[in-house]
Amino acid sequence: MDVQVIFFFVAGLVLLAAGAEFLVRGSSRLAAFIGISPLVIGLTVVAFGTSAPELAVSVMAGRAGQTDIALGNVLGSNIFNVLFILGISALITPLVVSRQLVRVDVPVMVVVSIVALVFSLDGRVSMLEGIALFIGIILYTGFQIVMSRSESAAGEFAKEFSGSDRTWKDWVLNIFLIASGLAILVLGSRWLVDSAVVIARALGVNDLIIGLTIVAAGTSLPEVATSVIASVKGERDIAVGNVIGSNIFNILCVLGLSSILSADGIAVSASALSFDIPVMVGVAIACVPIFFAGRMIGRWKGGLFLLYYILYTVYLFLVSTQNQAIDEFRFAMGGFVIPLTIITLLTVVIRTIREERRTG
């Protein structure tokens, strides 16, 4: 494999991470100037900013006709965000889940995931369906901004970023960070997509698998850094909100815009429709009982998330290499691992309901 291809792939990942860092920093400060709460900043500004690599990569891939990478990037990123990022963050420190996330944002994530599945049933997410998804992100963002303005926590968070005096130089600096971040993201996404296609062909792996794994994990690096650092610093609202907001953004905006800007929408392969999209929906639905049970993502739940991501990656590897162990793996997952997990989660939810009734 050409060393130059590897260089551009790694350089693309570095530029994506750097561009997202500039974008998140500038956007977060501007949002704080306006007066938006930490949770809403995590759900919108930080989440949308860290998802900018996914947007750049999927749009560029869609316009280039590489729709498997565009779709695989969205699906893989959403699965990676919940299972890997929340898993790692919860292992570092247990994450407290706010009532708003349980009552509003997680259900929204589940609904939009199901909508993506419905739109994909005919084998394509069309331009009109992409427009409907994009309208959804506008409505969701507007709802979050309106709700956040009444929260008193926003003022304290704004002071942390801006101090008591904000001059025109502060605004110009942050706008410059946003603009430069976007420019770096565009360049990084072009390098990443082009090199990923070459690598996929050299390894004999199809574009969908590359999009679901390497590209998805690479474009999710800003989310990893943001959520891990936020959990270490105790900003748990941002750590969890970043993941949930990113997943909503990926479906409504990334998939929506990619479908709008692609020549014939985003084609959905049979394998994505039969496995990867249902996995994304299943992961979203699994968040409901896990977040509801005590509104806490403890270390054992984080470990469970991480275990499932490892199993998901192993499955993709077995499928891509046509390994004979795939049938045994499917049997173990369907006959033991998944049923045992469902029973465990139901037990935890029932116990939580009983405790709330006893104390309430």
C-alpha positions as CSV (number, residue, x, y, z in Angstrom):
1,M,0.0,0.0,0.0
2,D,1.3,3.5,-0.9
3,V,2.8,5.3,2.0
4,Q,1.3,8.5,0.7
5,V,-2.2,7.1,1.1
6,I,-1.5,6.2,4.8
7,F,-0.1,9.7,5.3
8,F,-3.2,11.4,3.9
9,F,-5.5,9.2,5.9
10,V,-3.7,10.0,9.2
11,A,-3.4,13.6,8.3
12,G,-7.1,13.7,7.5
13,L,-7.9,12.4,11.0
14,V,-5.6,14.9,12.6
15,L,-7.1,17.8,10.6
16,L,-10.6,16.6,11.6
17,A,-9.7,16.6,15.3
18,A,-8.0,20.0,15.1
19,G,-10.8,21.5,13.1
20,A,-13.5,20.2,15.4
21,E,-11.5,21.6,18.4
22,F,-11.5,25.1,16.9
23,L,-15.1,24.8,16.0
24,V,-16.2,23.6,19.4
25,R,-14.2,26.1,21.3
26,G,-15.5,29.1,19.3
27,S,-19.1,27.8,19.2
28,S,-19.2,27.0,22.9
29,R,-18.0,30.5,23.9
30,L,-20.4,32.2,21.5
31,A,-23.3,30.1,22.9
32,A,-22.2,30.9,26.5
33,F,-22.1,34.6,25.6
34,I,-25.8,34.4,24.5
35,G,-26.7,32.5,27.7
36,I,-27.3,28.7,27.1
37,S,-27.1,26.1,29.8
38,P,-24.4,23.4,30.0
39,L,-26.8,20.6,29.1
40,V,-28.1,22.4,26.0
41,I,-24.6,23.4,25.0
42,G,-23.7,19.7,25.2
43,L,-26.8,18.7,23.2
44,T,-26.5,21.4,20.5
45,V,-23.3,23.5,20.1
46,V,-20.8,21.0,21.4
47,A,-22.6,18.0,19.9
48,F,-23.1,19.7,16.5
49,G,-19.5,21.0,16.5
50,T,-18.0,17.6,17.3
51,S,-20.2,16.0,14.6
52,A,-18.9,18.4,12.0
53,P,-16.4,15.8,10.8
54,E,-19.2,13.4,10.2
55,L,-21.1,16.1,8.3
56,A,-18.0,17.0,6.2
57,V,-17.1,13.4,5.4
58,S,-20.6,12.2,4.6
59,V,-21.4,15.2,2.4
60,M,-18.1,14.9,0.5
61,A,-18.6,11.1,0.1
62,G,-22.2,11.5,-1.0
63,R,-21.3,14.1,-3.6
64,A,-18.5,11.8,-4.9
65,G,-21.0,8.9,-5.3
66,Q,-19.5,6.9,-2.4
67,T,-22.9,6.6,-0.6
68,D,-21.8,3.5,1.4
69,I,-19.2,5.5,3.1
70,A,-21.7,8.4,3.7
71,L,-24.3,6.1,5.2
72,G,-21.8,3.9,7.0
73,N,-20.2,6.9,8.6
74,V,-23.6,8.0,10.1
75,L,-24.6,4.5,11.3
76,G,-21.1,3.6,12.6
77,S,-20.7,7.0,14.4
78,N,-24.1,6.6,16.2
79,I,-23.2,3.1,17.3
80,F,-19.7,4.2,18.3
81,N,-20.9,7.3,20.2
82,V,-23.2,5.3,22.5
83,L,-21.4,2.1,23.0
84,F,-17.8,3.2,23.0
85,I,-17.8,6.9,24.1
86,L,-20.4,6.5,26.8
87,G,-18.8,3.3,27.8
88,I,-15.3,4.8,28.2
89,S,-16.7,7.9,29.9
90,A,-18.8,5.9,32.4
91,L,-15.8,3.7,33.2
92,I,-13.8,6.8,34.1
93,T,-16.6,8.2,36.3
94,P,-20.3,7.3,36.7
95,L,-22.4,9.7,34.6
96,V,-25.5,11.3,36.0
97,V,-28.3,11.6,33.5
98,S,-30.6,14.6,33.7
99,R,-34.4,14.4,33.7
100,Q,-34.5,16.3,30.4
101,L,-32.4,13.7,28.7
102,V,-34.6,10.8,29.9
103,R,-37.9,12.6,29.1
104,V,-37.0,14.5,25.9
105,D,-33.7,13.9,24.2
106,V,-33.3,10.2,24.4
107,P,-36.9,9.6,23.2
108,V,-36.1,12.1,20.3
109,M,-33.0,10.0,19.5
110,V,-35.1,6.8,19.4
111,V,-37.7,8.4,17.2
112,V,-35.3,9.8,14.6
113,S,-33.5,6.5,14.5
114,I,-36.7,4.7,13.7
115,V,-37.5,7.4,11.1
116,A,-34.2,6.7,9.5
117,L,-35.0,3.0,9.4
118,V,-38.5,3.8,7.8
119,F,-36.9,6.1,5.2
120,S,-34.4,3.4,4.3
121,L,-36.9,0.6,3.7
122,D,-37.1,1.3,0.0
123,G,-33.3,1.1,-0.4
124,R,-32.7,4.8,-0.6
125,V,-33.0,8.0,1.5
126,S,-34.3,10.4,-1.1
127,M,-33.8,14.1,-1.5
128,L,-37.3,14.8,-0.1
129,E,-36.7,12.6,2.9
130,G,-33.4,14.4,3.4
131,I,-35.2,17.7,3.4
132,A,-37.7,16.3,6.0
133,L,-34.7,15.2,8.2
134,F,-33.0,18.6,7.9
135,I,-36.2,20.5,8.9
136,G,-36.2,18.2,11.9
137,I,-32.8,19.5,13.1
138,I,-33.9,23.1,12.7
139,L,-37.0,22.4,14.8
140,Y,-35.0,20.5,17.5
141,T,-32.3,23.2,17.7
142,G,-35.0,25.9,18.0
143,F,-36.7,24.0,20.8
144,Q,-33.5,23.6,22.7
145,I,-32.6,27.3,22.5
146,V,-36.1,28.4,23.6
147,M,-36.0,26.0,26.5
148,S,-32.5,26.9,27.6
149,R,-33.1,30.7,27.9
150,S,-35.1,30.2,31.1
151,E,-32.4,28.2,32.9
152,S,-30.4,30.0,35.4
153,A,-27.3,27.8,35.0
154,A,-26.5,29.4,31.8
155,G,-25.2,32.6,33.4
156,E,-22.6,30.8,35.5
157,F,-21.4,28.8,32.5
158,A,-21.1,31.9,30.4
159,K,-18.9,33.6,33.0
160,E,-16.6,30.6,33.0
161,F,-15.8,31.2,29.3
162,S,-16.1,34.9,28.9
163,G,-15.5,36.6,32.2
164,S,-17.3,39.8,33.2
165,D,-16.1,41.9,30.2
166,R,-16.7,40.8,26.6
167,T,-15.3,43.0,23.9
168,W,-15.7,42.9,20.2
169,K,-12.3,41.2,20.0
170,D,-13.8,38.2,21.9
171,W,-16.6,37.9,19.3
172,V,-14.2,38.2,16.4
173,L,-11.8,35.6,17.8
174,N,-14.5,33.1,18.3
175,I,-16.0,33.7,14.9
176,F,-12.5,33.2,13.5
177,L,-12.1,29.9,15.4
178,I,-15.4,28.7,13.9
179,A,-14.5,29.7,10.3
180,S,-11.0,28.2,10.5
181,G,-12.4,25.1,12.1
182,L,-14.8,24.6,9.2
183,A,-12.1,25.1,6.6
184,I,-9.8,22.6,8.3
185,L,-12.7,20.1,8.5
186,V,-13.4,20.4,4.8
187,L,-9.8,19.7,3.9
188,G,-9.5,16.9,6.4
189,S,-12.7,15.2,5.3
190,R,-11.5,15.2,1.6
191,W,-8.2,13.6,2.5
192,L,-9.9,11.0,4.8
193,V,-12.6,9.9,2.3
194,D,-10.2,9.7,-0.6
195,S,-7.6,7.7,1.3
196,A,-10.2,5.4,2.9
197,V,-11.5,4.4,-0.5
198,V,-8.0,3.4,-1.6
199,I,-7.4,1.5,1.7
200,A,-10.7,-0.3,1.3
201,R,-9.9,-1.5,-2.1
202,A,-6.4,-2.6,-1.2
203,L,-7.7,-4.6,1.8
204,G,-10.6,-6.1,-0.2
205,V,-13.1,-4.6,2.3
206,N,-16.2,-2.9,1.0
207,D,-16.9,0.7,1.5
208,L,-19.7,0.1,4.0
209,I,-17.5,-1.7,6.4
210,I,-14.8,1.0,6.1
211,G,-17.5,3.7,6.8
212,L,-18.9,1.7,9.7
213,T,-15.5,1.3,11.4
214,I,-12.4,3.2,10.5
215,V,-14.1,6.4,9.1
216,A,-16.9,6.4,11.8
217,A,-14.4,6.0,14.6
218,G,-12.0,8.5,13.1
219,T,-14.7,11.2,12.7
220,S,-15.9,10.5,16.2
221,L,-12.5,11.3,17.8
222,P,-13.7,14.8,18.7
223,E,-16.7,13.3,20.6
224,V,-14.3,10.9,22.4
225,A,-12.0,13.7,23.5
226,T,-14.9,16.0,24.5
227,S,-16.9,13.5,26.5
228,V,-13.9,11.9,28.2
229,I,-12.5,15.3,29.2
230,A,-15.9,16.6,30.3
231,S,-16.4,13.5,32.5
232,V,-13.0,13.9,34.1
233,K,-13.7,17.6,34.8
234,G,-17.2,16.7,36.2
235,E,-19.1,18.3,33.4
236,R,-21.3,15.3,33.1
237,D,-24.2,17.1,31.4
238,I,-21.8,18.0,28.5
239,A,-20.3,14.4,28.5
240,V,-23.7,12.7,28.0
241,G,-25.4,15.5,26.1
242,N,-22.6,15.5,23.6
243,V,-23.3,11.9,22.7
244,I,-27.1,12.1,22.5
245,G,-27.0,15.4,20.6
246,S,-24.4,14.1,18.2
247,N,-26.6,11.1,17.4
248,I,-29.6,13.3,16.7
249,F,-27.5,15.6,14.6
250,N,-26.0,12.7,12.6
251,I,-29.4,11.5,11.5
252,L,-31.2,14.7,11.0
253,C,-28.5,16.9,9.6
254,V,-25.7,14.7,8.4
255,L,-27.9,12.1,6.7
256,G,-30.4,14.8,5.7
257,L,-27.9,17.1,4.0
258,S,-26.0,14.2,2.4
259,S,-29.3,13.0,0.9
260,I,-30.1,16.5,-0.3
261,L,-26.7,17.2,-1.9
262,S,-26.2,13.7,-3.4
263,A,-27.3,13.3,-7.0
264,D,-29.9,10.6,-6.3
265,G,-30.1,10.6,-2.5
266,I,-28.2,8.1,-0.3
267,A,-28.5,4.4,-1.4
268,V,-29.0,1.9,1.4
269,S,-27.5,-1.5,0.8
270,A,-29.3,-4.7,1.8
271,S,-26.7,-5.5,4.5
272,A,-27.1,-2.0,6.1
273,L,-30.9,-2.4,6.1
274,S,-30.9,-5.9,7.5
275,F,-28.2,-5.4,10.2
276,D,-26.5,-2.0,10.8
277,I,-29.5,0.2,10.8
278,P,-31.4,-2.1,13.2
279,V,-28.3,-2.2,15.4
280,M,-28.3,1.6,15.5
281,V,-32.0,1.6,16.4
282,G,-31.5,-1.1,19.0
283,V,-28.6,0.8,20.6
284,A,-30.8,4.0,20.8
285,I,-33.7,2.0,22.4
286,A,-31.3,0.3,24.8
287,C,-30.5,3.8,26.2
288,V,-34.1,4.2,27.5
289,P,-33.9,1.5,30.3
290,I,-30.3,2.1,31.0
291,F,-30.8,5.9,31.4
292,F,-34.1,5.5,33.2
293,A,-32.7,3.0,35.8
294,G,-31.6,5.5,38.5
295,R,-30.7,8.1,35.9
296,M,-27.1,7.0,36.3
297,I,-24.7,5.3,33.9
298,G,-22.5,3.4,36.3
299,R,-19.3,1.6,35.6
300,W,-21.0,-1.7,35.0
301,K,-23.3,-0.2,32.4
302,G,-20.3,1.5,30.8
303,G,-18.5,-1.8,30.7
304,L,-21.6,-3.4,29.1
305,F,-21.7,-0.7,26.4
306,L,-18.0,-1.2,25.7
307,L,-18.4,-5.0,25.5
308,Y,-21.1,-4.7,22.9
309,Y,-19.0,-2.4,20.8
310,I,-16.2,-4.9,20.8
311,L,-18.7,-7.7,19.9
312,Y,-20.1,-5.5,17.1
313,T,-16.7,-4.8,15.7
314,V,-15.8,-8.5,15.8
315,Y,-19.0,-9.3,13.9
316,L,-18.1,-6.8,11.2
317,F,-14.6,-8.3,10.9
318,L,-16.0,-11.9,10.7
319,V,-18.5,-10.8,8.0
320,S,-15.9,-8.9,5.9
321,T,-13.5,-11.8,6.0
322,Q,-16.2,-14.4,5.5
323,N,-14.9,-16.3,8.5
324,Q,-16.5,-19.6,9.2
325,A,-16.9,-18.7,12.9
326,I,-19.7,-16.3,12.0
327,D,-22.5,-18.8,12.5
328,E,-21.3,-19.7,15.9
329,F,-20.9,-16.1,16.8
330,R,-24.5,-15.3,15.7
331,F,-25.8,-18.3,17.7
332,A,-23.9,-17.1,20.9
333,M,-25.2,-13.6,20.5
334,G,-28.8,-14.5,19.8
335,G,-29.1,-17.4,22.2
336,F,-27.2,-16.1,25.2
337,V,-25.6,-12.6,25.2
338,I,-28.6,-10.5,24.0
339,P,-31.3,-12.4,26.0
340,L,-29.2,-12.2,29.2
341,T,-28.6,-8.5,28.7
342,I,-32.4,-7.9,28.2
343,I,-33.2,-9.8,31.4
344,T,-30.6,-7.9,33.3
345,L,-31.9,-4.5,32.1
346,L,-35.5,-5.4,32.8
347,T,-34.6,-6.5,36.3
348,V,-32.8,-3.2,37.0
349,V,-35.7,-1.2,35.6
350,I,-38.3,-3.1,37.8
351,R,-36.1,-2.7,40.8
352,T,-35.8,1.1,40.1
353,I,-39.6,1.5,39.8
354,R,-40.2,-0.3,43.0
355,E,-37.6,1.8,44.9
356,E,-39.2,5.0,43.5
357,R,-42.6,3.9,44.6
358,R,-41.3,3.0,48.0
359,T,-39.6,6.4,48.5
360,G,-42.1,8.5,46.6
